[in-house]
Amino acid sequence: MSLLPTESKIQTKIAFTTLGCRVNQYDTQAMKEQVEKALLQTVGFDEVADIYVINTCTVTSGADSEGRQLVRRAKAKNPDSFVVVTGCLAQDRPEEVAALSGVNMIVGNTEKSALLQKIVSQYEPLQPMADDIHFDALSPWGGGISRFDGHQRATIKVQDGCNFGCSFCLIPRVRGEMISRPGLEIVEEGKRLAANGVKELVLAGIQLSSYGRDWGLKASEPRLAPVIEKLLAIPGIHRVRLSSYAVVDFEDALLPLWKSHSGLCAHLHLPLQSGDANILKAMRRPYTLEGYRAMVVKIRESAPRLGLTADVIAGFPGESDEAFENTLNQIKELGFVDFHPFPYSDRSRTPGESLFPKVNPAVIRERMNRLWKLKKECLESSAQKAKGNRYRVIVERYNAGQQAGLTDEGLRVVFPEQSGSLGKEIWVQVEGFRDGYTWASPVTDLKEGI
């Protein structure tokens, strides 16, 4: 496993931090384990390090701003540090990133698997050891992962890239075309994670519902379902959950799995973005409102207990008051367990940038406030329906003195901290909703293997 002729750690310290989606979080973990195999010391981003790696997001203007702030934080912690910026912002606008004071190196998304080689080639203190470092031949998926630091549920990236071309989104530009990961690699990674105590796997991708379509498989054919069955057969893996999943290319073979495999979490995150047919068309979403609603009906007929969550954008160009009201009404009618509201912001060189009329920022803020209010109502309704019921959850950190877990159906519950329970699977009973949270009380720990 060592890449150096000695087992002693290199004194160079390297720190990582991540912005954005689960796929980005996975990429950071893969890069981190890659440099650890070369015996570099990894430390927390708030610690003094020789090298800081910032994995950026650019899905919103706010994400861009956070990336710039992290560069300043790194230099403030160690003015002599070597700062590497990677991720979607680095891929999309490298010239802008290069102009930031303190940035020493830029690594685009397509170069992440070669991060170590690039650092060694440009970071002078490591160059005397370059001839002794063996660089593994890495696949487009990097070197893979064996743990998921800072999380009790581990993400596995099973797919990357997107072919949709939505008018508000630059992800296809920064992630490239859709590509699926071989099922054997996914299962082997699941085994490594299980060996390190992981009990729940979250399968993630940029265009997850299209997994396997780049191999010529039809949407109606089993693609991800056989992989999920193999993952659920791994000793120690209790649950598999799908992350954001589009109604486009929906894999029908998944539907019977929710009946036959209790380990497949009965939760789907189906991005909606707008509940107005004309706005969806302007967004260039690959589905109609009627198609989305029909898929929800189909899912619920096959798996009635499935919990649905969604994303919604407020203030897309041309969104009238009536169009926004349509979105509110659809959220209520579709009965989401929860949903995530986002304010629209123009992204450079996307079709949405040239669409008019723009919605006044004050109006967007007001609409966001209404969405947050409706989100609270959805959560309260979900909590009241769940009150008195018992659920299995993986215990995760939350606020001081509190822990949380995600139920099978995608409802996040909060409960008093239990010493020594972090990462364990326990039963909780929902008590109700207060102060914006769904509260529960622990019932009993599950025995290993259940």
N, C-alpha and C positions, 0 to 999 in steps of 0.2 A: 504493500500500500504506500510505502514511502517513496518519494520521488527524489530523494537526496541520499548520498552514501552514508549519511549519519542520521541518527534518530533525534539529535538535538534540535530544538526549535530555533529557527532563524529569529534574530532579535527584532526584525521589522514587524511592527504592529499595523494591522489593517482593520478598518471599521467600515461596516456596511449600513445603509439605511434605504428604505423603500417608500415610494409613493405609489398610490394607485391600486390596481386590481390584483386579484389572486394570482393571475399569470405572472405579473411583475414580482409578486412576493415569492413565487416559486423560483423565478430566475435568480433572484438574490440568494436564495438558499443554495441553489446549484453553484453559483459563483463562489459563495463562501466556502462550501465544502471543497471546491476545486483548489483554492489557495491553501486550505488547511492540509490537503494532501501533499502540498509542496513545503509543509512545515512552517508556513508563516503563522504568526499568532493573530487570531481574530479577537477584537475587543468591541465593547459597546460604542455606539456612535457618540455618546456623550463623554467618552473617555479620551484622553490624549492619545493620538495615533500618529503613525508616520504617513499612512495612506488612508484617505477617506474615499469610499466609493458610494456615489449617490445615484440610485436607480430611479429615474424620473418618470413622471406621468405628464401627459399634455392634453387630456380629455377635456379640461376646462382651463380658463384663464387663471383660475385660482390655483390649480395644480402647477401651472408655470411659475406663479409667484412663490409657491412653497419650495419649488426646486431651487430658485435663486436664493431664497432665505437659507436653505441648508448649506449652500456653498459658503455663505458668509459665516454661518455657525461653525463650520469645519475650520475655516481660517482663523476664526476668533479663538478656537480651542487650541490650535497649534499653527501659528503664522508660517512655520517652515514646512508644513505638511504638503504632501503631493495629492492633489484633489482630482479624482476621476469622476466624470459625469457620464452616465450611460442611460439607457432607457429611451422612452418615446420622445421626450423633448430633444435629447441628443441626436436621435435619428432624424427627427423632422427639421430641426433648425440648428445644425451644428455651428454655423457661423455666429448665431446669436449667443449660443452657449460659450463659444470660444472667446467672445468679447467680454464675458464676465470676469471681473477681477478675481484672481485666485484659482482659476481652472487650469490644470496642467495637462489633462488628457481627456479626449472625448472618445467614447466607445459606443457605436450604434447598436441597435437591437440585433442586427445581423452578425455582430462581432462579439457578442457576449460570451460565447463558448471559448473564445480566444483571449479572454480578459487577462489571464495570468501571463501569457506570452507577451502581450502588449505592455503590461506593467513592467515586466522584467526588461524589455527592450528600451524603455524610456526612464525608468527610475534608477538612477546611477548607483545607489548603494547596493542594489541587487545584482548589478551587471557582473561583478567579479565571480559570482556563483552561477552565472547563466549556463556555462558549459556542464555543470554538474546536475542541473535540473532537467529531469525528464518530463516532457509535456505529453500527456496522454492524447491519443487521437480521439477527439470528441465529436459526437454526433451533433446534428442541429439542435438537439435537446440538451446539450451540455453533458456534463458527467453524471447527471442524475443526482438524486438526494437519498439520504438515509434517515433524516430527521427533519423537523420543521420548527426551527427555533422560535420561541415566543408564542407558540400556538399549541393547543391541546388536540386540535383536529388538523390533520395534515392534508395539504393540497397536492394533488398530482396533476401536472400539466399534460393533458392528453391530446391537445390540438392547439394550433397557433394560426394567426392570420385570418383575414376576412375577405369575402368576395361580394359583400352586400352593397356597399357604396351609398350609404345613407347621406343625405345632403348636409347634415349637421356634423358629420363625423370624419375625422382624419385617420382613424385607426387602420384602414387598409393601406394608407400611405406609410405608416410607421411600423406596421407588423407584416406587410406583404400579403401574398396570396395564401389561401387556406391550405394547411398541411396537417395531416393526421399522424399521430405517433403509433408505431406498431404495438399491437396488443400485448405481445410477449414482454416488451420493455416495460409497459405499464404494470403488468402483473409482477414482474421481478422487483420493480420499485416498491410495490405494495408489500411484498415479502420483507424487504429491508426495513421498511417503516414499521411493520408489525413486530419485527424482531427487536426494535427499539421502543416497544411499548405503545405505539399508536393504535388506537381502537376505532377511530373513524377517519375515513378517507373522503375528501371532497374532490370530485373530478371537475377540472376547470379548463376552459379554453376561451378563445376570442369569439369563435363561432361554433360552439359546442354541439349544437343540434345537427351540424353538417359533418360530424365526425365520419370518416370513411367514404364520403362522397368523392373526394379527390382520387380514390382508388377505382372509381367507376361503379361503385355500389349504388343501388337505387335507394331513394328515401324510404321506400317500403321494406327494404331488406334489413335483417338484423346486422347491426354494425357495432354499437357500443354495448348492447345487451349481453352478448357472450363474454365480453371483457368483465363486465360487472359481476356476472355469475362466478367467474374465476376469482375475482377479488374477494367476494363474499365467502369463498371456500378456503381462504387463507386463515390458518389458526391465529386467533388473536384479533382479527378484524371483525368487529361487531356490526359496523354500519358503513354504508357507502351513500354519499349524498351527491346529487348533481348541483353544480352552481348555475349561473345564468344560462338559460336555455331558450332559444327562440322557437316560435310556433312553426317557423319555416323548416322544412326537412325533418319534421317530427318523426321519430323512430317508433313505429307502432309496436315493435317487439318489446319496448319498455313497459307498455301498459300491463301485460300479464305478470311482469316481474313484481309489480307492487302488490299483487295478490299472493304470489307464490314465495316471495322472499321478504320476510319481515325485516331483514337487515338493510333493504333498500329504503332509505328515508322517504316517507310519503310527503315530499316537499318539492315543488318546482318554482323556480324564479323565472317568470315569463315577462320580459320587458315589454311594456305597452307603449310608453313614450307619449302618446296622445289618445284621447278617447273621441277625437273628432275625425271623421272620415277624410275631410279635405286637408286637414293639417297632416295626417298620416301620409297622404299622397304627396304633399309638398316636402315632407321629410324624406321621401323616396324609401320608405320602409318596405320590405319585401313581402308585406301582407296587407290585407284590407282589414277594416274594423270588423266586418262581417266574418272574415276568415278567422280572426283572432277569437271572436266570441264563439264561433262554431267549434274551434279546437278546445276551448275551455269546457264546453258542453260534452264533447267527446271524452276528454280526460276524466271529468267528474262522473260520467256514466260508467266508465271502466274502473275508476278508483275513487269512490265517493269520499273517502277520508283524506284525500290528498289536499294539503295546504298550499295555496298559491300566493306568491308575493310578486311584486312588479316594480319597474322603474317608470317615472313620469317626468316629463320636461315641461316647465312653465315658461311661457314667453317666446315660443318659436315665432319667427317673422310671419306676420299675417294672422296670428292667433287673436281672434276677436273675443269680446266678452262671451258671446254665445258659444264659440268653440271651446273656451275654457270651461264653461258650465257643462258642456257635453262631456268633457273629461271628468269633471267631478261626478256627474251622474253615472258614467261608466264604472268608475271606481266603486261606487256604492252598489251598483247592480252586480258586478262581477264577484263581490264578496271576498276581497283579498284578506289574508291573515294580517298582512302588513304591506307597505309600499314605500319606496324611496323617492322623494321629490328632488329635482335638480333645476336650478335656474338656467335658462338658455344663455349661452355666450357665443359670439361669432368665433369660429376657428379659422385661422388664416388659410386661404386657398381651398376652401370648401365651397360647394355650391350655395350653402346657406348664407355665406358671407354677402352674396350679391342679391339675396332675397329681401323684398320690402313689402309692406311697411314694417319697420322695426318696432318692437313693443317697448314703450317707455320703461326705463329701469325701475321707476317708482311703481309702475303697474306690475312689473315682474315680482318685485318684493311683496306687494299686496297679495298677489296670487300664490306666492310661496307660503305666506302666512296662512292662507286658507287651506293650502295643501297640508301644512303641518298640523293644522287643527283637525282636518279630516283623517290624517294618519293616526292621531291620538284616538279619534273615535273608532277607527278600525281596530286598533290595538285593544281598546277597552271592550269592544264587542267580542273580539277573539278570546280575551281573558275571561269574560263572563260565560261564554260557551264552554270554556275549558275548566271552569271553577269546579273543584271537587274531584277532578280526574287526576290520575297518576300517569307520569311520563318518565321515560328513561332519558337522561341527558349526560353529556360529557362535561365535567366540571371545568369551567374556565374562570380566569381572573375577571373581576369587574371593578367596582369602586372599592374604596377602603372599607374593610369589614364585610364586603359582599362578594358573592360569586354568582356566576350565571351559567346557563346552558341553553342549547337550542333543542327544542323538542323535535321529534320525528317530522312533525307537520310544519316546522319553520317558525314556531313561536318562541321568542326569547323570554326566558323566565329568570328572575333574580331571587336569590335566597341568602340567608345569613352564612357567613364564611364558616366552613367546616375544616378544622385542622387536618392536614394530611390527605385531603380529598382531591386536590388539584390533579386533573388528568384522569381521574377515575370515572367510571360510569355508575351513576346512582339513580334511584327513583326519587322523584319529587311529586308533591301534590300541590296543584294550583289553588291559591287562596283567594285571589281576586286581583283587582286593578286599583292602584293608587299612586299618586305623584308621578304619573307618566310611565309606570312600570307594571309588568305582570309579575306578581309576587307568588312565591311558592315556598314550601317547607320540605326539607329532605325527609325521606321516609326510611330508606335503608340502603346500604351499599349492595350492589349485585355481586354475586360470587364470580370469580374469574371463569371465563369460558361461557358464561350465559349470554 
